[in-house]
Amino acid sequence: MTVDWKQCECGVKRDFLTRANAEKALGKAKAKRGRRGDALGTRRGLRIEHRVYSCEFGGFHLTAESRSSYAFRVAA
């Protein structure tokens, strides 16, 4: 079963309407990337989403960027 999403107004990102839908999509994405890495024999170099964040337009997005990296980039 897929998770409902729509195109976000902020750009080309998927907009999940609820945090629960975003968390479910995050779990599916992690599992898919893991299976892909296992099939290749290594997970090195794969972009794997790690967390969910809220958008200023009211939706939720997935990101591979860590919280500390985001905080450092915003502070600079």
N, C-alpha and C positions, 0 to 999 in steps of 0.2 A: 504494500500500500504506500502511496506517495504522500508527501506532506504538502498541503496547500500553501502557495506563495504567489506573489504578484511582482511585477517590475516596480522597483522603488523610484520615487520622484527624484531622489538625490543622485541618481546615475544608473549604472548598468548592473546594480546588485539585486539579488533576490530579497524581497521584503516578506518576512514571515509575520503574520498578523499578531501572533501571541508568542510569548517566551517559551511556552510548552511546545509549540510547533517548531520553533527554532532549535530547542534542545533535542527534539526527536530527529530533526534533519541533521544536527551535529553528530548524533550517534550513528546515523546511517552513513554520513560522509566518512567518519573515522573508520567504520567497518569496511567500506568500499576501498578506501585508500590502503587499509591494512591487507585486504585480499590482493590488491594490485601489487603491493610491495612483496608479498609472499610469492606471487606468481613470477615476479622478476628475479626473486632471490635476494633482494635487498630493498630496504625502505629508504635508503640514502637518496637524498635529492627530491623526494616526493613532498609536495605541498600538502600539509595535513592541517585542517582547521582544528583549533584548540578551544575556542570559546565563542560565546554569543555576546553581542553588545547591542544596545538600543540606539536607534537612529533619531535624529532631531525631527524627522517627519513622522514619528510615531511607531515605526516598525522595528523589527529585529534582524540583524545580519550575522553571518558567520565570519570569523576571521582566523587566520593562522598567526597573526601578530600577538606576541605576549603582552601582558599588562604593563610590565616594566619597560618594554620597548616603546609602547604607545605613550606612556607617561614621559619618557625621556624625549620623544619626538615632539610632543605637545609643549613641553616646558622650554624647548630650545627656540 
